[in-house]
Amino acid sequence: MHAIICSMNKMRKFLLNVLIMMFTLTSAFAFDYRQFLFGNNYKNIIPVKDKAKVDAAVKTVMPYLSRESDTLGWEYESWLFEEKYDNATVYRIIAICSYDKFGKRISDSTPETIADWKVLFPREIRQIVFIKTVNGPVILFEDSIFYRIMADGTVHSSIGNIIRGLEVISRNNKIVLFCSHETVNRTTYYVAMDEEDEVKPTEYERYSKAYFKRYSSVLTQSKGSTYISSSYDFSLSAPMALIDDERPFRYTIQNMFDNNHATCFVEKPEGSVEKGYQFNIPGDAYVRKIKIINGLSYDEKTYLENNRVKTITSEDNTQSLTFKDNVTESQTASWSEKDFTVSSIYKGSKYDDTCISELDLFIDEDGKGKKIYWLFEHGN
């Protein structure tokens, strides 16, 4: 028994070392592996080294996982991370399949580059995010971080990537909102098996999506799963994001709401099916204002090198708004629509990437001014 335990501990140590190496030693300038797993705001997400705590966390969520992940205890190697705030602690389990797609244990495989790992484990780096409430654990997110879709040559097959994550939106070290987000780049092909078959046109899914759930809403949930992507308070559709191969969340949609000027959303409108920004805010809420921090605004050089938003236009063309250039602080203006499209830009001196550091809407919940707030500052 002692030999088995020692062997398992060696396996865990090996896997953790490989995970860290694969995302820190593949470029001339090393970066923290948590940036790959969690995005730009990773510094508050701390790894837990106590094996007993890791096992306890897995045991806590096991009864509530979907069938796809309910074998965490024996098919996956798991690590736990904690993200502490004044009003709650967020727990993140990262699970890596113990076997590659060829049936070999990870310890028997020797991938040398990030590309090798993505081929061997295209779907098998999973993240489970949960908090503990008085009612029990509430699972907020359960999915693969990097989902590679491979065409199989059948009548209906797809190819592409889907990148998913969960961002905690906080103000003054208190959780305000949870943001489940995804960037989708998928092409679906239809093939005729014989001459009589009707061939459907190729379909393209290229967009960004963010789903938001208020912290106060999560507290009222019963224990178990409340996946934000299917049980959200409001959402945002946007153009497909620019994806960095080594740090997939570097430019994705959640960066517009993290209150961090050093991060941004970079839209990639060429080829994107979704061209504009569309908020889905349930109820009779009215939009009164819009606030934006334009470009990648953490320093003047980077700000000028990238495109900035010049003009936005509502989908029905009833409203148009022009922002000033060379302003790295927030700009606020009257706006009444729940959508907009970037209709013109200030051209960057080096890159053809259009950046938005922060975005917010001022909401009048009943249209009478009795409950008004900035959507991402307070959540309400």
DORO-445833 format. One record per residue (C-alpha): residue number from 1; x, y, z. Coordinates in steps of 0.25 Angstrom, whole numbers, plus 5000, padded with zeros to 4 digits. Example, Ala and Ser with C-alpha at 12.3 -4.5 7.8 and 13.67 -1.06 7.14 Angstrom:
# DORO-445833
<pt nr="1" x="5049" y="4982" z="5031"/>
<pt nr="2" x="5055" y="4996" z="5029"/>
# end
This chain:
# DORO-445833
<pt nr="1" x="5000" y="5000" z="5000"/>
<pt nr="2" x="5011" y="5010" z="5004"/>
<pt nr="3" x="5018" y="5007" z="4990"/>
<pt nr="4" x="5005" y="5010" z="4983"/>
<pt nr="5" x="5003" y="5023" z="4990"/>
<pt nr="6" x="5017" y="5027" z="4987"/>
<pt nr="7" x="5015" y="5024" z="4972"/>
<pt nr="8" x="5002" y="5032" z="4972"/>
<pt nr="9" x="5009" y="5044" z="4978"/>
<pt nr="10" x="5021" y="5043" z="4968"/>
<pt nr="11" x="5010" y="5043" z="4957"/>
<pt nr="12" x="5003" y="5056" z="4963"/>
<pt nr="13" x="5017" y="5063" z="4964"/>
<pt nr="14" x="5021" y="5059" z="4950"/>
<pt nr="15" x="5007" y="5064" z="4944"/>
<pt nr="16" x="5008" y="5077" z="4951"/>
<pt nr="17" x="5022" y="5079" z="4946"/>
<pt nr="18" x="5018" y="5076" z="4932"/>
<pt nr="19" x="5006" y="5086" z="4933"/>
<pt nr="20" x="5015" y="5097" z="4938"/>
<pt nr="21" x="5026" y="5094" z="4928"/>
<pt nr="22" x="5017" y="5094" z="4916"/>
<pt nr="23" x="5012" y="5108" z="4918"/>
<pt nr="24" x="5025" y="5114" z="4924"/>
<pt nr="25" x="5036" y="5109" z="4916"/>
<pt nr="26" x="5031" y="5110" z="4901"/>
<pt nr="27" x="5035" y="5124" z="4898"/>
<pt nr="28" x="5047" y="5132" z="4901"/>
<pt nr="29" x="5040" y="5140" z="4912"/>
<pt nr="30" x="5034" y="5131" z="4922"/>
<pt nr="31" x="5020" y="5134" z="4928"/>
<pt nr="32" x="5012" y="5129" z="4939"/>
<pt nr="33" x="5004" y="5116" z="4935"/>
<pt nr="34" x="4992" y="5122" z="4942"/>
<pt nr="35" x="4990" y="5132" z="4931"/>
<pt nr="36" x="4987" y="5120" z="4922"/>
<pt nr="37" x="4977" y="5114" z="4931"/>
<pt nr="38" x="4970" y="5126" z="4937"/>
<pt nr="39" x="4973" y="5138" z="4928"/>
<pt nr="40" x="4980" y="5152" z="4931"/>
<pt nr="41" x="4975" y="5153" z="4946"/>
<pt nr="42" x="4981" y="5141" z="4951"/>
<pt nr="43" x="4990" y="5147" z="4963"/>
<pt nr="44" x="4978" y="5145" z="4973"/>
<pt nr="45" x="4976" y="5130" z="4969"/>
<pt nr="46" x="4986" y="5123" z="4978"/>
<pt nr="47" x="4989" y="5108" z="4977"/>
<pt nr="48" x="4986" y="5099" z="4989"/>
<pt nr="49" x="4997" y="5089" z="4992"/>
<pt nr="50" x="4990" y="5082" z="5003"/>
<pt nr="51" x="4986" y="5068" z="4997"/>
<pt nr="52" x="4975" y="5066" z="5007"/>
<pt nr="53" x="4968" y="5079" z="5003"/>
<pt nr="54" x="4969" y="5075" z="4988"/>
<pt nr="55" x="4963" y="5062" z="4991"/>
<pt nr="56" x="4952" y="5069" z="5000"/>
<pt nr="57" x="4949" y="5079" z="4989"/>
<pt nr="58" x="4947" y="5067" z="4978"/>
<pt nr="59" x="4938" y="5060" z="4988"/>
<pt nr="60" x="4930" y="5072" z="4990"/>
<pt nr="61" x="4926" y="5074" z="4976"/>
<pt nr="62" x="4926" y="5059" z="4971"/>
<pt nr="63" x="4911" y="5057" z="4974"/>
<pt nr="64" x="4907" y="5069" z="4966"/>
<pt nr="65" x="4916" y="5067" z="4953"/>
<pt nr="66" x="4910" y="5064" z="4939"/>
<pt nr="67" x="4913" y="5050" z="4935"/>
<pt nr="68" x="4924" y="5055" z="4926"/>
<pt nr="69" x="4932" y="5059" z="4938"/>
<pt nr="70" x="4927" y="5049" z="4949"/>
<pt nr="71" x="4939" y="5040" z="4948"/>
<pt nr="72" x="4948" y="5051" z="4954"/>
<pt nr="73" x="4953" y="5042" z="4965"/>
<pt nr="74" x="4960" y="5032" z="4956"/>
<pt nr="75" x="4961" y="5036" z="4942"/>
<pt nr="76" x="4966" y="5050" z="4945"/>
<pt nr="77" x="4978" y="5056" z="4952"/>
<pt nr="78" x="4973" y="5069" z="4960"/>
<pt nr="79" x="4978" y="5082" z="4966"/>
<pt nr="80" x="4971" y="5092" z="4974"/>
<pt nr="81" x="4972" y="5107" z="4974"/>
<pt nr="82" x="4966" y="5117" z="4983"/>
<pt nr="83" x="4962" y="5131" z="4980"/>
<pt nr="84" x="4958" y="5139" z="4993"/>
<pt nr="85" x="4949" y="5151" z="4994"/>
<pt nr="86" x="4943" y="5158" z="5006"/>
<pt nr="87" x="4930" y="5152" z="5003"/>
<pt nr="88" x="4933" y="5138" z="4998"/>
<pt nr="89" x="4944" y="5129" z="4994"/>
<pt nr="90" x="4944" y="5123" z="4980"/>
<pt nr="91" x="4949" y="5109" z="4978"/>
<pt nr="92" x="4955" y="5105" z="4964"/>
<pt nr="93" x="4958" y="5090" z="4961"/>
<pt nr="94" x="4967" y="5088" z="4949"/>
<pt nr="95" x="4966" y="5073" z="4944"/>
<pt nr="96" x="4975" y="5067" z="4934"/>
<pt nr="97" x="4972" y="5053" z="4928"/>
<pt nr="98" x="4981" y="5042" z="4933"/>
<pt nr="99" x="4982" y="5036" z="4919"/>
<pt nr="100" x="4984" y="5042" z="4905"/>
<pt nr="101" x="4975" y="5040" z="4894"/>
<pt nr="102" x="4984" y="5028" z="4890"/>
<pt nr="103" x="4981" y="5021" z="4903"/>
<pt nr="104" x="4995" y="5023" z="4909"/>
<pt nr="105" x="4997" y="5029" z="4923"/>
<pt nr="106" x="5002" y="5043" z="4923"/>
<pt nr="107" x="5015" y="5039" z="4930"/>
<pt nr="108" x="5018" y="5030" z="4917"/>
<pt nr="109" x="5016" y="5041" z="4907"/>
<pt nr="110" x="5027" y="5052" z="4905"/>
<pt nr="111" x="5021" y="5064" z="4898"/>
<pt nr="112" x="5031" y="5075" z="4896"/>
<pt nr="113" x="5023" y="5087" z="4891"/>
<pt nr="114" x="5009" y="5093" z="4894"/>
<pt nr="115" x="5005" y="5088" z="4880"/>
<pt nr="116" x="5008" y="5074" z="4884"/>
<pt nr="117" x="5000" y="5075" z="4897"/>
<pt nr="118" x="4988" y="5081" z="4889"/>
<pt nr="119" x="4988" y="5069" z="4880"/>
<pt nr="120" x="4989" y="5059" z="4891"/>
<pt nr="121" x="4979" y="5066" z="4900"/>
<pt nr="122" x="4970" y="5075" z="4892"/>
<pt nr="123" x="4958" y="5074" z="4902"/>
<pt nr="124" x="4964" y="5069" z="4914"/>
<pt nr="125" x="4968" y="5081" z="4922"/>
<pt nr="126" x="4956" y="5083" z="4930"/>
<pt nr="127" x="4952" y="5094" z="4940"/>
<pt nr="128" x="4941" y="5093" z="4951"/>
<pt nr="129" x="4938" y="5105" z="4959"/>
<pt nr="130" x="4929" y="5106" z="4971"/>
<pt nr="131" x="4926" y="5114" z="4984"/>
<pt nr="132" x="4921" y="5109" z="4997"/>
<pt nr="133" x="4908" y="5115" z="5002"/>
<pt nr="134" x="4899" y="5112" z="5014"/>
<pt nr="135" x="4891" y="5103" z="5005"/>
<pt nr="136" x="4903" y="5095" z="5001"/>
<pt nr="137" x="4913" y="5096" z="4989"/>
<pt nr="138" x="4908" y="5103" z="4976"/>
<pt nr="139" x="4916" y="5099" z="4963"/>
<pt nr="140" x="4917" y="5111" z="4954"/>
<pt nr="141" x="4925" y="5105" z="4943"/>
<pt nr="142" x="4929" y="5091" z="4938"/>
<pt nr="143" x="4935" y="5090" z="4924"/>
<pt nr="144" x="4948" y="5088" z="4916"/>
<pt nr="145" x="4957" y="5101" z="4915"/>
<pt nr="146" x="4961" y="5098" z="4901"/>
<pt nr="147" x="4952" y="5090" z="4892"/>
<pt nr="148" x="4957" y="5086" z="4879"/>
<pt nr="149" x="4947" y="5082" z="4869"/>
<pt nr="150" x="4952" y="5072" z="4858"/>
<pt nr="151" x="4944" y="5069" z="4845"/>
<pt nr="152" x="4941" y="5054" z="4844"/>
<pt nr="153" x="4938" y="5053" z="4829"/>
<pt nr="154" x="4923" y="5049" z="4832"/>
<pt nr="155" x="4911" y="5056" z="4825"/>
<pt nr="156" x="4911" y="5066" z="4836"/>
<pt nr="157" x="4925" y="5070" z="4842"/>
<pt nr="158" x="4931" y="5082" z="4848"/>
<pt nr="159" x="4945" y="5088" z="4851"/>
<pt nr="160" x="4950" y="5099" z="4860"/>
<pt nr="161" x="4952" y="5103" z="4874"/>
<pt nr="162" x="4944" y="5107" z="4886"/>
<pt nr="163" x="4951" y="5114" z="4898"/>
<pt nr="164" x="4943" y="5115" z="4911"/>
<pt nr="165" x="4946" y="5121" z="4925"/>
<pt nr="166" x="4940" y="5128" z="4937"/>
<pt nr="167" x="4943" y="5141" z="4942"/>
<pt nr="168" x="4940" y="5147" z="4955"/>
<pt nr="169" x="4936" y="5162" z="4954"/>
<pt nr="170" x="4939" y="5169" z="4967"/>
<pt nr="171" x="4940" y="5183" z="4973"/>
<pt nr="172" x="4947" y="5187" z="4986"/>
<pt nr="173" x="4951" y="5172" z="4987"/>
<pt nr="174" x="4936" y="5168" z="4988"/>
<pt nr="175" x="4930" y="5159" z="4977"/>
<pt nr="176" x="4919" y="5166" z="4969"/>
<pt nr="177" x="4917" y="5157" z="4957"/>
<pt nr="178" x="4921" y="5144" z="4951"/>
<pt nr="179" x="4924" y="5144" z="4936"/>
<pt nr="180" x="4924" y="5131" z="4929"/>
<pt nr="181" x="4930" y="5134" z="4915"/>
<pt nr="182" x="4933" y="5127" z="4902"/>
<pt nr="183" x="4940" y="5130" z="4889"/>
<pt nr="184" x="4935" y="5121" z="4877"/>
<pt nr="185" x="4941" y="5119" z="4864"/>
<pt nr="186" x="4934" y="5107" z="4857"/>
<pt nr="187" x="4932" y="5103" z="4843"/>
<pt nr="188" x="4921" y="5092" z="4840"/>
<pt nr="189" x="4922" y="5085" z="4826"/>
<pt nr="190" x="4911" y="5077" z="4820"/>
<pt nr="191" x="4915" y="5066" z="4810"/>
<pt nr="192" x="4907" y="5058" z="4800"/>
<pt nr="193" x="4908" y="5043" z="4801"/>
<pt nr="194" x="4902" y="5041" z="4787"/>
<pt nr="195" x="4897" y="5049" z="4776"/>
<pt nr="196" x="4883" y="5050" z="4781"/>
<pt nr="197" x="4887" y="5056" z="4794"/>
<pt nr="198" x="4884" y="5071" z="4796"/>
<pt nr="199" x="4896" y="5078" z="4801"/>
<pt nr="200" x="4894" y="5089" z="4811"/>
<pt nr="201" x="4903" y="5102" z="4811"/>
<pt nr="202" x="4915" y="5103" z="4820"/>
<pt nr="203" x="4911" y="5109" z="4833"/>
<pt nr="204" x="4920" y="5118" z="4841"/>
<pt nr="205" x="4920" y="5121" z="4856"/>
<pt nr="206" x="4930" y="5132" z="4860"/>
<pt nr="207" x="4926" y="5140" z="4872"/>
<pt nr="208" x="4929" y="5144" z="4886"/>
<pt nr="209" x="4919" y="5142" z="4897"/>
<pt nr="210" x="4918" y="5146" z="4912"/>
<pt nr="211" x="4908" y="5141" z="4922"/>
<pt nr="212" x="4906" y="5149" z="4935"/>
<pt nr="213" x="4900" y="5144" z="4949"/>
<pt nr="214" x="4900" y="5153" z="4961"/>
<pt nr="215" x="4906" y="5149" z="4973"/>
<pt nr="216" x="4893" y="5151" z="4981"/>
<pt nr="217" x="4886" y="5142" z="4971"/>
<pt nr="218" x="4896" y="5131" z="4973"/>
<pt nr="219" x="4894" y="5131" z="4988"/>
<pt nr="220" x="4879" y="5128" z="4987"/>
<pt nr="221" x="4882" y="5116" z="4978"/>
<pt nr="222" x="4880" y="5102" z="4984"/>
<pt nr="223" x="4892" y="5093" z="4985"/>
<pt nr="224" x="4897" y="5087" z="4973"/>
<pt nr="225" x="4899" y="5092" z="4959"/>
<pt nr="226" x="4895" y="5106" z="4954"/>
<pt nr="227" x="4903" y="5107" z="4941"/>
<pt nr="228" x="4903" y="5122" z="4938"/>
<pt nr="229" x="4903" y="5120" z="4923"/>
<pt nr="230" x="4889" y="5114" z="4924"/>
<pt nr="231" x="4884" y="5121" z="4937"/>
<pt nr="232" x="4889" y="5136" z="4935"/>
<pt nr="233" x="4883" y="5149" z="4939"/>
<pt nr="234" x="4888" y="5156" z="4926"/>
<pt nr="235" x="4898" y="5154" z="4915"/>
<pt nr="236" x="4906" y="5160" z="4904"/>
<pt nr="237" x="4909" y="5155" z="4889"/>
<pt nr="238" x="4921" y="5162" z="4882"/>
<pt nr="239" x="4930" y="5159" z="4870"/>
<pt nr="240" x="4940" y="5148" z="4871"/>
<pt nr="241" x="4952" y="5151" z="4880"/>
<pt nr="242" x="4966" y="5150" z="4875"/>
<pt nr="243" x="4972" y="5138" z="4881"/>
<pt nr="244" x="4987" y="5137" z="4886"/>
<pt nr="245" x="4992" y="5122" z="4884"/>
<pt nr="246" x="4999" y="5122" z="4898"/>
<pt nr="247" x="4990" y="5130" z="4906"/>
<pt nr="248" x="4976" y="5128" z="4900"/>
<pt nr="249" x="4969" y="5138" z="4910"/>
<pt nr="250" x="4979" y="5149" z="4907"/>
<pt nr="251" x="4969" y="5157" z="4898"/>
<pt nr="252" x="4955" y="5151" z="4901"/>
<pt nr="253" x="4942" y="5157" z="4905"/>
<pt nr="254" x="4943" y="5157" z="4920"/>
<pt nr="255" x="4954" y="5167" z="4920"/>
<pt nr="256" x="4944" y="5178" z="4917"/>
<pt nr="257" x="4938" y="5176" z="4931"/>
<pt nr="258" x="4950" y="5174" z="4940"/>
<pt nr="259" x="4953" y="5188" z="4944"/>
<pt nr="260" x="4968" y="5186" z="4939"/>
<pt nr="261" x="4973" y="5196" z="4929"/>
<pt nr="262" x="4984" y="5187" z="4926"/>
<pt nr="263" x="4975" y="5177" z="4919"/>
<pt nr="264" x="4965" y="5178" z="4908"/>
<pt nr="265" x="4956" y="5171" z="4898"/>
<pt nr="266" x="4961" y="5171" z="4884"/>
<pt nr="267" x="4951" y="5168" z="4874"/>
<pt nr="268" x="4954" y="5161" z="4861"/>
<pt nr="269" x="4943" y="5165" z="4852"/>
<pt nr="270" x="4948" y="5159" z="4839"/>
<pt nr="271" x="4941" y="5146" z="4837"/>
<pt nr="272" x="4933" y="5148" z="4850"/>
<pt nr="273" x="4918" y="5144" z="4848"/>
<pt nr="274" x="4915" y="5154" z="4860"/>
<pt nr="275" x="4918" y="5168" z="4856"/>
<pt nr="276" x="4912" y="5176" z="4867"/>
<pt nr="277" x="4910" y="5176" z="4882"/>
<pt nr="278" x="4897" y="5172" z="4887"/>
<pt nr="279" x="4893" y="5172" z="4902"/>
<pt nr="280" x="4882" y="5163" z="4906"/>
<pt nr="281" x="4876" y="5170" z="4919"/>
<pt nr="282" x="4863" y="5163" z="4923"/>
<pt nr="283" x="4851" y="5171" z="4929"/>
<pt nr="284" x="4847" y="5186" z="4926"/>
<pt nr="285" x="4861" y="5192" z="4928"/>
<pt nr="286" x="4865" y="5204" z="4921"/>
<pt nr="287" x="4879" y="5208" z="4916"/>
<pt nr="288" x="4882" y="5222" z="4919"/>
<pt nr="289" x="4897" y="5224" z="4917"/>
<pt nr="290" x="4909" y="5216" z="4912"/>
<pt nr="291" x="4923" y="5217" z="4918"/>
<pt nr="292" x="4936" y="5212" z="4911"/>
<pt nr="293" x="4951" y="5212" z="4913"/>
<pt nr="294" x="4956" y="5212" z="4899"/>
<pt nr="295" x="4967" y="5204" z="4893"/>
<pt nr="296" x="4978" y="5197" z="4901"/>
<pt nr="297" x="4980" y="5208" z="4911"/>
<pt nr="298" x="4991" y="5204" z="4921"/>
<pt nr="299" x="5001" y="5213" z="4914"/>
<pt nr="300" x="5002" y="5223" z="4903"/>
<pt nr="301" x="5011" y="5215" z="4893"/>
<pt nr="302" x="5002" y="5203" z="4893"/>
<pt nr="303" x="4989" y="5211" z="4893"/>
<pt nr="304" x="4994" y="5218" z="4880"/>
<pt nr="305" x="4999" y="5205" z="4873"/>
<pt nr="306" x="4986" y="5198" z="4873"/>
<pt nr="307" x="4972" y="5203" z="4867"/>
<pt nr="308" x="4963" y="5210" z="4876"/>
<pt nr="309" x="4948" y="5212" z="4875"/>
<pt nr="310" x="4944" y="5225" z="4868"/>
<pt nr="311" x="4929" y="5223" z="4865"/>
<pt nr="312" x="4918" y="5214" z="4870"/>
<pt nr="313" x="4904" y="5212" z="4863"/>
<pt nr="314" x="4892" y="5205" z="4868"/>
<pt nr="315" x="4887" y="5194" z="4860"/>
<pt nr="316" x="4875" y="5201" z="4855"/>
<pt nr="317" x="4883" y="5214" z="4852"/>
<pt nr="318" x="4875" y="5223" z="4861"/>
<pt nr="319" x="4887" y="5226" z="4870"/>
<pt nr="320" x="4902" y="5229" z="4867"/>
<pt nr="321" x="4913" y="5233" z="4876"/>
<pt nr="322" x="4927" y="5238" z="4874"/>
<pt nr="323" x="4938" y="5236" z="4885"/>
<pt nr="324" x="4950" y="5245" z="4886"/>
<pt nr="325" x="4964" y="5240" z="4883"/>
<pt nr="326" x="4976" y="5241" z="4892"/>
<pt nr="327" x="4968" y="5239" z="4904"/>
<pt nr="328" x="4972" y="5227" z="4913"/>
<pt nr="329" x="4962" y="5230" z="4924"/>
<pt nr="330" x="4947" y="5226" z="4923"/>
<pt nr="331" x="4937" y="5234" z="4914"/>
<pt nr="332" x="4923" y="5234" z="4917"/>
<pt nr="333" x="4911" y="5239" z="4908"/>
<pt nr="334" x="4896" y="5237" z="4907"/>
<pt nr="335" x="4892" y="5225" z="4900"/>
<pt nr="336" x="4878" y="5217" z="4900"/>
<pt nr="337" x="4880" y="5205" z="4892"/>
<pt nr="338" x="4884" y="5191" z="4897"/>
<pt nr="339" x="4893" y="5189" z="4884"/>
<pt nr="340" x="4904" y="5196" z="4876"/>
<pt nr="341" x="4913" y="5193" z="4865"/>
<pt nr="342" x="4927" y="5199" z="4863"/>
<pt nr="343" x="4925" y="5207" z="4851"/>
<pt nr="344" x="4938" y="5215" z="4850"/>
<pt nr="345" x="4952" y="5214" z="4857"/>
<pt nr="346" x="4964" y="5222" z="4860"/>
<pt nr="347" x="4975" y="5214" z="4853"/>
<pt nr="348" x="4987" y="5208" z="4861"/>
<pt nr="349" x="5001" y="5211" z="4857"/>
<pt nr="350" x="5006" y="5197" z="4857"/>
<pt nr="351" x="4994" y="5187" z="4859"/>
<pt nr="352" x="4981" y="5185" z="4852"/>
<pt nr="353" x="4974" y="5181" z="4865"/>
<pt nr="354" x="4962" y="5189" z="4871"/>
<pt nr="355" x="4963" y="5189" z="4886"/>
<pt nr="356" x="4953" y="5192" z="4897"/>
<pt nr="357" x="4959" y="5192" z="4911"/>
<pt nr="358" x="4946" y="5194" z="4919"/>
<pt nr="359" x="4931" y="5195" z="4916"/>
<pt nr="360" x="4919" y="5198" z="4924"/>
<pt nr="361" x="4904" y="5202" z="4923"/>
<pt nr="362" x="4896" y="5211" z="4932"/>
<pt nr="363" x="4883" y="5204" z="4935"/>
<pt nr="364" x="4869" y="5210" z="4939"/>
<pt nr="365" x="4862" y="5197" z="4944"/>
<pt nr="366" x="4848" y="5202" z="4944"/>
<pt nr="367" x="4849" y="5214" z="4935"/>
<pt nr="368" x="4845" y="5223" z="4946"/>
<pt nr="369" x="4859" y="5226" z="4952"/>
<pt nr="370" x="4856" y="5218" z="4965"/>
<pt nr="371" x="4867" y="5208" z="4963"/>
<pt nr="372" x="4878" y="5213" z="4955"/>
<pt nr="373" x="4893" y="5207" z="4954"/>
<pt nr="374" x="4905" y="5204" z="4946"/>
<pt nr="375" x="4903" y="5189" z="4942"/>
<pt nr="376" x="4917" y="5184" z="4944"/>
<pt nr="377" x="4921" y="5193" z="4956"/>
<pt nr="378" x="4909" y="5188" z="4965"/>
<pt nr="379" x="4902" y="5177" z="4958"/>
<pt nr="380" x="4890" y="5179" z="4966"/>
# end
